[in-house]
């Protein structure tokens, strides 16, 4: 069985490192941490992770929703959103069919673990 690979797209370093700790303790590989949507798209295209954990609101030109839509549409990689904001009405649910979870910050470790396990099962 090959090791499952996860990309984290998160602009808060403390949150990204916490997510990385949890994911690696679960036995998965974190292939990178990207701070912007544009960087996340580039890494996803080159590395083809099994899952992307994406902050909803990112610094830079592109927010997490737009980045997730592109990753899903172009590469078919599933996405879990993690954000301080609840899901708003501005999400085009037709474009985000690959979004398989939404976790509101601050989150407990078990919540992220459950979402990741579900996504990779």
Number of C-alpha atoms within 10 A of each C-alpha: 3 4 9 14 20 26 24 28 30 28 19 12 12 10 15 20 14 11 21 21 13 15 21 13 11 12 11 15 17 19 17 18 21 21 20 22 29 20 16 24 24 13 20 26 14 8 14 19 21 18 22 27 28 30 32 25 20 21 13 12 9 15 17 24 23 20 22 30 25 18 25 21 15 12 14 15 20 23 29 23 24 27 20 13 12 13 14 6 7 7 12 11 11 8 15 19 14 18 21 15 17 20 21 17 13 10 12 10 13 10 12 21 16 11 17 22 11 11 17 12 5
